Amino acid sequence: MQPLSIGLVHYTVLSAILFGIGLFGVLAKKNAVSVLICIELMLNAVNINLIAFSKFVTPGDFIGQIFAIFVITVAAAEVGVGLAIIIAIYRNKLTVNLDEFDWLKW
Protein backbone atom coordinates (compact mmCIF):
# COMPACT_ATOMS: atom_id res chain seq x y z
CA MET A 1 0.00 0.00 0.00
CA GLN A 2 1.31 3.39 -1.02
CA PRO A 3 1.55 6.06 1.68
CA LEU A 4 -0.87 8.95 1.44
CA SER A 5 0.77 12.03 0.06
CA ILE A 6 -0.75 15.42 0.59
CA GLY A 7 -0.26 17.70 -2.37
CA LEU A 8 -0.77 21.35 -3.13
CA VAL A 9 -4.33 20.69 -4.26
CA HIS A 10 -5.29 19.36 -0.84
CA TYR A 11 -3.99 22.47 0.90
CA THR A 12 -5.68 24.72 -1.63
CA VAL A 13 -9.03 22.96 -1.26
CA LEU A 14 -8.78 23.13 2.55
CA SER A 15 -7.93 26.81 2.33
CA ALA A 16 -10.81 27.49 -0.04
CA ILE A 17 -13.25 25.69 2.26
CA LEU A 18 -12.05 27.63 5.32
CA PHE A 19 -12.15 30.90 3.42
CA GLY A 20 -15.67 30.13 2.20
CA ILE A 21 -16.87 29.35 5.71
CA GLY A 22 -15.31 32.58 6.96
CA LEU A 23 -16.83 34.61 4.13
CA PHE A 24 -20.25 33.12 4.80
CA GLY A 25 -19.89 33.97 8.48
CA VAL A 26 -18.91 37.56 7.75
CA LEU A 27 -21.86 38.01 5.44
CA ALA A 28 -24.45 36.12 7.49
CA LYS A 29 -23.64 36.79 11.16
CA LYS A 30 -25.11 39.74 13.00
CA ASN A 31 -22.91 39.52 16.10
CA ALA A 32 -19.77 41.68 15.83
CA VAL A 33 -17.61 39.19 17.75
CA SER A 34 -18.68 36.39 15.40
CA VAL A 35 -17.73 38.54 12.43
CA LEU A 36 -14.26 39.07 13.93
CA ILE A 37 -13.89 35.32 14.44
CA CYS A 38 -14.88 34.68 10.83
CA ILE A 39 -12.35 37.25 9.62
CA GLU A 40 -9.70 35.37 11.59
CA LEU A 41 -10.80 32.15 9.88
CA MET A 42 -10.36 33.81 6.50
CA LEU A 43 -6.88 35.06 7.45
CA ASN A 44 -5.89 31.56 8.57
CA ALA A 45 -7.04 30.22 5.21
CA VAL A 46 -4.70 32.70 3.57
CA ASN A 47 -1.88 31.52 5.86
CA ILE A 48 -2.43 27.91 4.80
CA ASN A 49 -2.16 28.97 1.18
CA LEU A 50 0.97 31.02 1.80
CA ILE A 51 2.77 28.18 3.55
CA ALA A 52 1.59 25.52 1.09
CA PHE A 53 2.72 27.49 -1.95
CA SER A 54 6.01 28.25 -0.23
CA LYS A 55 6.52 24.55 0.47
CA PHE A 56 5.77 23.41 -3.06
CA VAL A 57 7.01 26.33 -5.20
CA THR A 58 10.12 27.46 -3.28
CA PRO A 59 10.88 24.67 -0.79
CA GLY A 60 14.27 26.08 0.24
CA ASP A 61 13.07 29.56 1.04
CA PHE A 62 10.89 30.70 3.91
CA ILE A 63 9.03 33.41 2.05
CA GLY A 64 5.57 31.98 2.73
CA GLN A 65 6.31 31.48 6.38
CA ILE A 66 7.52 35.06 6.73
CA PHE A 67 4.36 36.36 5.07
CA ALA A 68 2.27 34.09 7.32
CA ILE A 69 3.95 35.54 10.42
CA PHE A 70 3.18 39.01 9.06
CA VAL A 71 -0.47 38.05 8.52
CA ILE A 72 -0.67 36.59 12.05
CA THR A 73 0.72 39.84 13.44
CA VAL A 74 -1.79 41.93 11.51
CA ALA A 75 -4.59 39.58 12.60
CA ALA A 76 -3.61 39.92 16.25
CA ALA A 77 -3.60 43.69 15.96
CA GLU A 78 -6.93 43.60 14.15
CA VAL A 79 -8.50 41.52 16.90
CA GLY A 80 -7.15 43.81 19.60
CA VAL A 81 -8.46 46.96 17.95
CA GLY A 82 -11.70 45.29 16.90
CA LEU A 83 -12.48 43.99 20.37
CA ALA A 84 -11.68 47.39 21.88
CA ILE A 85 -14.11 49.03 19.46
CA ILE A 86 -16.77 46.41 20.16
CA ILE A 87 -16.40 46.86 23.93
CA ALA A 88 -16.66 50.64 23.55
CA ILE A 89 -19.78 50.27 21.41
CA TYR A 90 -21.25 47.78 23.87
CA ARG A 91 -20.79 50.23 26.71
CA ASN A 92 -22.74 52.88 24.81
CA LYS A 93 -25.48 50.85 23.12
CA LEU A 94 -25.56 47.65 25.28
CA THR A 95 -25.56 45.45 22.17
CA VAL A 96 -23.10 44.00 19.66
CA ASN A 97 -25.73 43.34 17.00
CA LEU A 98 -24.50 44.85 13.75
CA ASP A 99 -28.02 45.61 12.53
CA GLU A 100 -28.49 48.09 15.37
CA PHE A 101 -25.42 50.14 14.46
CA ASP A 102 -26.83 52.93 12.32
CA TRP A 103 -24.48 55.78 13.09
CA LEU A 104 -23.24 56.12 9.51
CA LYS A 105 -26.66 55.96 7.86
CA TRP A 106 -28.44 59.10 6.65
N, C-alpha and C positions, 0 to 999 in steps of 0.2 A: 504494500500500500504506500502510495506516494504522500509525503507530508503536505499539509495544507500550506499554501503560500498565499500571503496577502499582498496583493498588488496595488498599484496606484488607483485603479478603478474602485476597489473596495473603500479606500480612504475617501475618494471623491464622492461616492454614493453616501457614505456615512455623513460626510460634511454637508452634502445637499439636504439630506433628511433632517439633520439638526438645524440647519439654517431655515428650512421650510417650517419646522415646528416653531422656531423662534419668531419668524415673520408672522405666522398665524397668530401667535400669542400677542405680538405687538399690535396687530390690527384688530384682534377680537376682544382682548381683555379691557376692562374698564378700571381696574385697580392699578394705581401708579407703581406700586411695588412689583406687581406681577409684570408690568411692562418692562421695568428695569431688569428683572430676572430673565425675561425673554431676549432682551438686548444682549445680555451676557451670554446666553446660549448661542446667539448669532455670532458673537465675537469668538467664542470657542470653536465654532464651526470653521471660521476663517483660520484660526490657529491650526486646526487639524490639516487644512489644505496647505498652509504655508510649510508645515513640517513635512508633510507627505511629498510635496513637490521638491522640497530641498533634499529629501532622502533619495528620491528617484532621479532627479535631474542633475543635481550637483552633490553627489554623496560625500565628497571630501570637504566641502565647505559647510559652514554653519550659518548661511545667510537666512534660511527659513527660521531657524531657531532664534536668531537675533531679532528678526521681525516679530516673531511670536512673543518674545519677552517684551518688546515695545508695545504690542497690542495688549498684553496682560497689564502693563503699567498704565496705559491709557484707560483700560477697562476699570482698574481699581480706582483711578482718579474720578472716572465717570460715576461710579457707584457712590463714592464719598460725596461728591457734589450733588448728585441726584437725591440721595437719601437726606442730605441736609435741606435741600429745597422742599422735599416732600414733608419732612418734619415741620418746617416753617409754615407750609401751607396747611398742614393738619392743625397746627396751633391756632390758625386764624379761622379756618372754615370747618374744622372738626370732621373732615372727610378726606379720603384719598381717591374718591371716585372721579375719573377724568371727565365724565359728562357734566359734572357740576362746576368745573372750572370754566368760567365764561368771561374772564377778565379782558381777553383780547378781542372779544366779539363786539360788533357795533351795537 
